[in-house]
Amino acid sequence: MKTITFDESSRKVILQVFGKDIDEQGYIVDTKTGQRVLSPDGEEVLAKDFAGIRKGSEIFITKDLPSLLQFANTTDC
């Protein structure tokens, strides 16, 4: 598995590719609806905590250990 890291400007470009943006409070939002995206645990995702999007989905992964472990334990990564 490859690891990709990105800076603040790269993060914004990556989110825009998926139709997302960052709101005034720093949360990732859908550009069409303005609704904040949720992590697999149902928590709103701060852009500073964004670690990636699960392959083949719009499941947003945060950089906290439980989220990363949950992602690492799946067989379809």
C-alpha positions as CSV (number, residue, x, y, z in Angstrom):
1,M,0.0,0.0,0.0
2,K,1.3,3.5,-0.9
3,T,1.2,6.5,1.4
4,I,0.3,9.9,0.0
5,T,0.7,13.1,2.0
6,F,-0.4,16.5,0.9
7,D,-0.1,20.1,2.1
8,E,-3.0,22.6,2.7
9,S,-3.3,23.7,-0.9
10,S,-3.1,20.1,-2.2
11,R,-5.8,19.1,0.2
12,K,-8.2,21.8,-1.2
13,V,-7.5,20.6,-4.8
14,I,-8.1,17.0,-3.9
15,L,-11.4,17.9,-2.2
16,Q,-12.5,20.0,-5.2
17,V,-12.0,17.0,-7.5
18,F,-14.6,15.1,-5.4
19,G,-17.0,18.1,-5.3
20,K,-16.1,19.2,-1.8
21,D,-14.9,22.4,-0.2
22,I,-14.0,23.7,3.2
23,D,-16.5,25.9,5.1
24,E,-15.7,29.0,7.3
25,Q,-15.3,26.8,10.4
26,G,-12.9,24.4,8.7
27,Y,-15.2,21.5,8.0
28,I,-15.4,19.6,4.7
29,V,-18.7,20.3,2.9
30,D,-20.4,19.1,-0.3
31,T,-20.2,22.0,-2.8
32,K,-23.8,21.3,-4.1
33,T,-25.6,20.9,-0.9
34,G,-23.4,22.8,1.6
35,Q,-23.8,19.8,4.0
36,R,-20.8,18.7,6.0
37,V,-19.4,15.3,5.2
38,L,-19.3,12.6,7.8
39,S,-16.6,10.1,8.9
40,P,-17.6,6.4,9.2
41,D,-18.4,7.1,12.8
42,G,-20.9,9.8,11.8
43,E,-18.7,12.7,12.9
44,E,-18.3,15.9,10.8
45,V,-14.8,16.0,9.3
46,L,-12.5,18.9,9.9
47,A,-10.2,19.6,6.9
48,K,-7.2,19.5,9.2
49,D,-8.1,16.0,10.2
50,F,-8.8,14.7,6.6
51,A,-6.6,11.7,5.8
52,G,-8.3,10.4,2.6
53,I,-11.3,9.0,0.9
54,R,-11.9,5.3,0.9
55,K,-11.4,3.7,-2.5
56,G,-14.6,3.5,-4.6
57,S,-16.7,5.5,-2.2
58,E,-17.2,8.9,-0.5
59,I,-16.3,7.6,2.9
60,F,-14.0,10.2,4.4
61,I,-11.2,9.0,6.6
62,T,-9.8,11.1,9.4
63,K,-6.2,10.9,10.7
64,D,-7.2,9.7,14.2
65,L,-6.0,6.2,15.1
66,P,-9.4,4.4,15.2
67,S,-10.4,5.7,11.8
68,L,-7.1,4.7,10.3
69,L,-7.2,1.3,11.9
70,Q,-10.7,0.7,10.7
71,F,-9.6,1.6,7.1
72,A,-6.4,-0.6,7.4
73,N,-8.5,-3.6,8.5
74,T,-10.7,-3.7,5.4
75,T,-9.9,-6.1,2.6
76,D,-10.9,-3.8,-0.3
77,C,-8.2,-1.1,0.3
